[in-house]
């Protein structure tokens, strides 16, 4: 009973925060339209696409620009018309069909903020669009709309301005991402139990979905469910169906996230099947990751935090006999790239890799665009939400390159051979930046569940 009450309270809190969120959208979108000399914005949710030379359909994923304004993720062929100082118009496609489920007209906390009109035919949208004054269009053109006058399509200056403000999350957005983390943690816990109980990768993936109560398409991204050496494949989306015997089970890496109202969670954990060297490395990387999280303060830069993290990883590699150099030398020789070939952080929101991480301002000017070292270069500000995800991997193609390099003699190859069957380690949390310090949404969700 208490869990249901808590869930009800959370949903009520999210609903109550929507008014301020909508008023924020009104301010941002109206100003962006005026700045870019438009009076209205026409946004298409997207169409269901058919496989090449087939009559079967791909899963539908909504246009992110559509769900940025209305929390609907499964309404293909629908439209949103944003008009200066007027209630936005939601054209909801409701075809009369025996083949497909039809979206019902919403009646929920956000629906009073929109004028909602059902469409029985796709072409009926044109009459409403034609009435939208001096408009711009965000979305994909389709065969049906090729002849429609939609206005300038996806104007970059307008999108840059909207992306800039999307990097600051309203209270409503923060609560949605917090809820997505709560749901994800249920799935992560079920997946961890499955691994220790002998489940296959496929069984673990299904247990994650079942605990989250979301289909594969509803999840934030295709889950990485990696046992043993599969953890060395950064985006491993395979689903091995075999159950490995106990003596063949070494490690488990899960990178998976749920969604809530269109907002994503992105969480990664790594587990050792038994105590020993790899388990000690997981604990050490967890300590490094928590240290990185604690360093994210308003006014500092993401690049500086990433540079400090690189030094901490270099120290870890030395401590475990993987690189036989002092950390400063490991960093100077850029040896970290052989063990961690991805970035430490990215913004999180309506998209898993959310926008604005390298924008200098609303114009879309990039920060240090000629320096590819870090994708995130913004100054840390309140109401940013981002991931922190250091890793250490033993990837054959990178190790082969390292073995052929001039630095091969400073590498602990015997130790690497011990660790290769485990694949790698990644630990990832989602953090909300506040003026009081970072709030670990993922860690809080795990702690509350425990």
N, C-alpha and C positions, 0 to 999 in steps of 0.2 A: 504493500500500500504506500509506503513512504517513497519507494522508487517512482511509482506512478505520479504521486504528488509532486515530486521533485521535477519530473519531466514536464508536467503541466505548468509548473512555475517557470521553467526555462522557456517554454513556448510562449507563455504570457509575456515574459520579459522581452523576448524577441519581437513580438507583435507591438508592444508598447514603444519600442525603440524605432519603429518604422516611420513614424511621422517625422521625426527629426531627420531621418535618412532621406525621405522623399523631398523634404525641403532643401536638403543639401544638393540632391540631384537637380532640383529646380534651379537653384542658383548656378551650379556648374554648367549645366547644359544650356540654359538661357544665355549665360555670359559667353559660352563657346560659340553659340550660333551668332550672336551679335558681333563678336570679335572677327568671325569669318564671313560676315555679311550674308547670313541666311536667316530665314524666318521660321523654317520648320525642318524637321529631320525625319526621314523615312527609313525604317530599319526592318529588314526581312529576317525572319527566324531561320530560314533555310529550307531546302527541299530534301525529301528522301531520294537517295540516288540508287540506281539499279546497277548491278554488276555487269561488266562487259560481256556482251553476247549471252545474256542470261535474263531470266525474269525474276530472279531473287534480289532482295534489296539489302543494301548495307545498313548497319545500325545508324540511327539518326543522332547527330550531335548539333545542338543549337548554335547559332551565331552568337559569339560571346558579347557582341554589341547589343544584341537583343536582350539577353538575360542580365546585362548590366542595368537595365531599366525595369524589367519585370521578372519576378522570380519564377519563370516557367522554363523548363528544360526539355519538354516533350510535346511541343506544339508546332510541327512542321507546317509550312505554307501559311504562316500567320505573319502579321505586320504590326508594327508599333509606329504611330505617327506622333512625334513630339512637336508641340506648337508653343510658340512663345506665350507665356503667361496664361495658357489655357490648359484644361485637363487633357492629358495625353489620351490618344485614341488607340485602343487595342482591338485589332481586327483578328478574331479568333476563328481559324478555319475549322468548320464542323461539317464535313461532307456527309451525305447520306450514302453509306456504303455498307456492303455485307462483308467486306474483307478486313477492315481495319477498325481498331478502337478509335473513338472520337472523343476529343477533349471536351469536358463539360465546362459550361460557363462558371468561372471561379466565383466563390462567395467566401472570402476569407479576409484576413486583416488588411491586406493590401489592395483588394479589389475596389473599395470606394474611391481610391485615388485615380482611377482610370475610367474612361468611358469605354465600355466593352460592347462590341458589336459582333455577332456571329456571321460568318461567311459560309454559304452553302456551296458556292462555286469559286474556284481560284480567281477567275477573271473579275469577280465582283470587287476585288480590292482596288482595281484601277480607278473607279469612280471616286473613291475616297482619297486616293493619292493625288488625283488631278486637282482636288480642291485645296491641297496643302500649298500654301504660298511659298514662293522662292525657296525651294527645298534642296537638301543634299541627301544622298543615299548611302547607307552603310550596309554592306552585305554582298552576296554573290548574285550576279545577273543570271537569269535562267532563260530557257528558250521562250517561255511564256512572256517574260517581261522585256525581251529585246527591243520591242517597239514602243514600250512605255516611256514616257518622259519622267524619269526619276530624279533628274538633276545631276550635278557632279557626283561621280561614284567614288566613295571612300577617299575624300579629300584628306591628304596627309596632314595639313596644318590643323585641321579639326581633330583628327584622331590623336595627334601628338598632344594637344591640349587636354583631351579627355583622358588619355593615358597618364598624364602627369597627375591629375587629381585622383585617379584610381589607385595610386600608390599610397594614398592616405585613407585608412579604413575608418568608416563611421562606427559608432557603437553598435548599430544593427549588424554591420558586416563582421565586426569583431565577435559578436555573439554567435553568428552563423558559423564562422570558422571554428570557434570554440566548440560548438555542437558537433561539427564535422569531426573534430578530434575525439570527442567522447565516443562517437559511433565507431571511429577507426580503432580506438583502443579495445573495444569489445572484440573486433575482428582480430586484432593482433594477439590478444590473449588466447583466443580460440586456436589461432594458428600455432602459437608457441606450444600449447598443450598437445596439439596434433603431432608436431615434430617429435616431442619427447615420448609420445605414445606409439611411435612407429609409422605414422601416416606417410603416404606418398605425397609428392608435390601437388598432384591433382587434388587429392583429398584435402590437403592443407588449404589450397586455393578455394575450394568449395566451402570449407569451414569458415574461412574469413568472410566470404560473401554472406553465408547464412547468419553469422553473428551480426554482421552489419545490416542485414536485411535489404541488400541492394544487389541488383543485377550487375553483370560485368560492365554494361554500358552506363549504369548509374554511378559507378565508382569514379574516382577522380582521374584515374589513369590505369592502364593494364598493370596488374600487380606483378612484382618480381617475387617469385616464390622459389628460392634457390637453395638446394641442399648440396653440401660439399663443394666441389670445384665449380659448380654452376654459379657460385657467388662471385667468381672472377669475371663474369659477364655482366657488365654494368646495367644493361637493360635486358636481362634474361626474362623472356616471356614464355618459355617452354613450360610444359606440364608433364613431367615424368610420371608415368602411372605405376611404376614398380615401387614396392615397399622394400627398402634396404634393410638387411639384417643389422642387428645391434653393432656388430664389430665393424660394419662399413659406414655407420652414421657418424659423421665428424662435426658438421656445422650446419647452421641454418641462417640464411639472410632473407628477411622479408622487407620489401619496400612497397608499401601499399597505403591507400588512403580512401576514405569515404567522402561524400559530398552532403551538403545541406543547403537547400534553397539556392543551388547553383554554385556554392562556395566550396572550395577544396581543402582537404587535409592531406599532408604529405609526410609520412612517418616511416622511418627505417630502424630496424633492430637486428642485431646479430647474436646468435646463441651458440655456445659450445655444447656438444653432447656430453662431454665428460671433462673433469678437471685436468689441468695441464698447461702446456705452453700457450695454446691458442686461447684458452679461457682467460689466462692472465693477460694476453694481449687485448682481448675484448674489454676487460676491466680497465686496462690502461687507456685505451682509446675513449672509453666512456668518460674517464676523468678529464682527458684532454677536451672532449666535446663540451662537457659542463663548464670547463674553464673558459672556452671560447664564448659560450652563451653569456656568461657573467660579465664579459668585457664589452658587450654591446650597449653603449651609453649614448644618450642624446648628445649630439655635437661632435662625436668622433666619426671616423669614416669606415665604411665596410672594407675598403682596401687595406687599411691599417690593421683591422682585426684579422683579415685573412693572412696578412704577412706574419702577424704574431702566431697564428695557428700553424703556419708552415714551419716555423722554428720549433713549435711544440711537437709536431710530427717528426721532425728531424731528430729531436731528442729521444722520442719513442723508438725510432728505428735503431738508434745507437744502443739504447738500453737493452733491446732484444737481439742485438748482434746481427742485425740485418745490413746495416751500413756501418762500417768501422771507421767513422770519422766524427770529429766534433760537429755539433749541430750547425754552427756558423759555416763550416766548410761544405756540409751537405747542401745547405741552402744556396751558397755561392755557386756551387757546381750544378745547381738545378736538378739534383737527383730525386727530389720528391715526385717529379712528374712520372717517374717509372713505377711508382707505387700508389699514387693518387692522381689520375689523369682528368679529374673533373673539378668543378668549382665548389667552393665551400658553402655557397649561399645563393638564394634567389628569392625574389618577392613571391608572395602567395596570396591568392584571392579567388577571383572568378576563374582564373587559369592557374594551373599548377605552377608553371613558370610565368608569373604574372608580369605585367608591363611596367616600364618606367625605371628599371634598375640602373640604367646608364644614361638617363636624360639629365641635362643640365638645367632645363627650364621647360616651360610650356611649348616652346617652339620646336622641341625635338632635337635640339643640338646635343650631340653626344659628348660625354666627359672623357677626355683622353682617348678618343676613338682609335688612335693608332697603337694603343697599348692593349694587347689581347689577354694580358695576364689574368685579370679578374673581370667577370661579367658585371658584378655589382660594384659601383664606384660612388654611389650617392653618399652624402653626409647622412648619418643616422638621425632620424627625426621621430618625434612622438607619433603614434598611430601607424607606423610602418608594421607590417607583418611579414616575416621572412623565415626561411629555413636555415638551420645550421647543420651541415652534414659532412664532417670529415670521414675519410676512409683510408684503409690500407688494403691493397689487393696484390695478388700474385698472378699476373696475367701473362700468359706465355709469350705473346707477341711483343710485349714491352720488356720482359725479361730477356728475350732473345736479342733485342736491340741493345739492352744494357750490357749483355755478355760480350757483344761485339764492339763496345765502346772503350775509350781509354780509361774508364773508371772501373773496369771489371775487377781489378785487383783489390778494391776497397769494399767489396760486397761479400757478405757472409753467405756463400752459396749453399753450404751444408744446412744452415738454418732455414734458408728459403725452401730447400727440398723437403724439410720437415713440415713446412707450412702450406705448400702448394695444394695438398689434398683438401684443405679447408676453404680454398677459394679466395676469401677476403672478408673484410669487416667494414660495415658502414653503420653509423648511428646518426639519426636525423630527428630533430625536434622542430616544432613550429613556435616562433617567438613573437609576442606582441611587445613593441617598444613603447614604454611610457616614460614620463618625466621622472618617475620614481625608480625606474630601472626596468630591465626586461622581465616579462611574464612568460614563463614556459607553459604554453597551452597544452602541449603534449605530455610533459612531465606531470602537470597538475591532473590531467585526465587519468594517467596511469595510477597516480597516488590515490585519487578518489575511488577508483575502482578497487584498488587493493584494500 
